[in-house]
Amino acid sequence: MLGCRAVRTPPSRAFQWRDLVPLACIASAATVWGVLAGGDAAAGEAEVQRLRDQQVCRGCDLAGADLTAISMMHVDLRDADLGGARLSGVSLIGSDLSNARLVGADLSGATLGGVILTGADLTDARLSGAVLIMARLGNARLDGADMSDIHAANADFEGASLRDARMNGADLYAANLFFSDLSGADLTGADLNAATLDNSELDGVITDDSTTCPDLSAGPCWP
């Protein structure tokens, strides 16, 4: 490949300039790799443009993309990779992100009311201040996510994993947390009035007297 061949220097022979041939080959290979990397970047830009033009990008690779300047309402991003993507302040109303990968994505302040995130992976995502009213997050993974001060009244988290999630100050009024895993989650200052937590895992959940429990009493809600 690249017309290169290895040149070995015998132990008994002094260094000669032709011994640098392998280094030239390495440089050529690096150039080719740069072209390939550029091609990947171009492909990513093409998918961003596709999303912009068509509002449909199922299974697209948008990892790390800055999508803050794109209209994201009613988009189809099922099975897409949005790991580390920037979506802060974006409105995704009416959008479908079922089974999408949003690991480490920035969704702080985003409007996600009614959005379908069923089965999505939002591990370590930033959702602070996001609006999730009536959002569908059944079986989603939100482990370690920053969900502080979210507005998630009537949101559906059934079967979701919220282990070690930071949910301090969250509005979870009438939210469905049935069969969810809240192990180690921080719910200090959260409003859980009328929330359903039947059959949920609550080991190590953090609540205090600023937490409103499901029965309207002040926390701590569980021993």
N, C-alpha and C positions, 0 to 999 in steps of 0.2 A: 504494500500500500504506500502511495506517495513516492514510489521509486526509491525507498530507503532500504539500507541494509546495515546490519550491525557490524561494527568494526571493533575488534578486540585488540588490546595492546598487550603483547607478551610481556611477562615480568622482566625479561632480559633486555627489552628495547626501550629506549628513551621515548618520551612523549613526542608526537609529531602532529602537525596541524590537521592532518586528515583524520585524527582521532576525534575531531569536533563534528564529524559528519552526523553521528547520532544526535547531537544537540540540535543541529539544523533540522533533522527529522522531527524532533520533539517540537521545535518552533513551528514547523509546518502543520503538525498535528494540532497544535494549539490554535493555529489560524483556522483550520477546518472546524474545530470545536466551536470557535467564536462564531463562525457562520451558522452552525447548527443552532447555537444558543440564540442568535439573532432571529433565525427562522422560528424558533419557539416563541420568542417575544412577539414576532409579527403575527403568529397564529393567535396569541392571546389578544392582541389588539383587534384582530379580525372578529373574534368572538364578542368583544366589547361592542364593536360596531354593529354586529348582528343583533345584540340585545337592544342597542339603541334604536335600530331601524325596525325590527320585527317584534320586539317585546317577548320573544320566545327564544330560549337558549337552554333547552333541556340537555342535561349532562355536560354542559360546557365547563371548560377549565378557566375559571375566573379567579383563581387563587392569587391573593395579594393585590387584586385590581382596586383602583380608586373609582368607585361608582357613585360618588357623592354628587356629581353633576349630571347624572342621567335620570330621566323620568322612570321610576321603578314601580309605578302603580299598574296593577293588573298584569304583571309579568309572569311568565311560566319558566321557573328555574328548578323544576323537579330534577333531582339527582345531580345537580350542578355542584362543582367544587368551588366554594367561596372562602376557603380557609384563609384567614388573615386579611380578607377584603375589608375595604373601608366603606361603610354604609352609615356613618354617623349622621343623624338628622334626616335621613332619607325616608320618604313615605312609600311603604310597600303595600298599601291598602289594596285588597282584592288579589294579592299575589299568591302563587302556589310554590312553596319551597319544600315540598314533601321529599324526605330522604336526602335533602341537600347537606353538604358538608360545610359547616360554618365555624370550624375550630379556630378559636382565637380571633374571630372577626370582630370588627368594631361596629356595633349597632347602637351605640349610646345615643339616646334622644331620638331614635327612629320611631316612626309611626307604623306599628305592626298590628293594628286593630283588625281582627277577623282574618289575619293571614294564616295560611295553612303551613305549619311546620311539623307536621306529623312525621315521626321517625327521623327528624333532622338531628345532626350532631353539632351542638353548640358548646362543646367542651371549652372552658376557659374563654368564652366569648364575653364581650363587654356590652351589656344591655342597660346600663344605668340610665334611669330616667326615660326608658323606652315605654311607648304605649302599646300594651298587649291586650287591650280589652276585647274579649270574645275571640282571642287567638286560639288556634287549635295546635296544641303541642303534645298530643298523645304519643307516648313512647319515645319522646325526644330525649336526647342526652344533653344535660345542662350542668354537668359536674364542674365545680370550680368556677362557674360563670359569675360575673359581677351583675347582679340583678337588683342592686340597691335602688330604691325609690321608683321601681317600675309601677305602672298603672295597669293591673291585670285583672280587673273585675270581670267575673264570669268567664275567665279564660279556662281552657280545658288542658290540664296537665296529667290526665289519667295515664298511669303507667310510666310516667317520665322519671328519669334519674336526675336528681338535683343534689347529689352528694357534695357537701362542702360549698354549696352555692352561697353567695353573699346576697341575702334578700332583706337586709335591714331597711326599714322604712317602706317596704313594698305594700301596695294596695292589692290585696288578694280577696276582696269582697266576693263572696259566693263562687270562688274559684273551685274547680273540680280537681282535687289532688288525690283522688281515689287510686289506691294501689301505687302511689308514687314513692320514691325513695328520697327522703329528706335527711338522711344521716349526716350529721355534722353541719347542717345548714344554719346560717345566722338569720334569725327572724326577729331580731330586736327591733322594736318600733313598727313591726309589720301589722297590717290590719287583716285579720283572718275571720272577720265577722261573717258567719253563714258559709264559710268554706267547708268543703267535704274532704275529710282526711281519713275516711274509713279504710282499714287494711293498709295504711301507709307505714313505711319504716321511719320511725322518729328517733332512733338511737342517736344521742348526742346533739339533738336540735337545741339551738340556743335561743331562748326567749327571756324577756325580763318584764318589769312592771310597765314598760312602755308598749308592750305587745298587746294587741286586742285579740283575745282567744275566740274560737268559733262560737262559743256560747255568750259572747259579749263581755265576759269577765276580763279583768286585767291579768296579765301574765305574772309570773311564769305559767305557761299553759300546761306543761307536762313535767312530771317529776324529773 
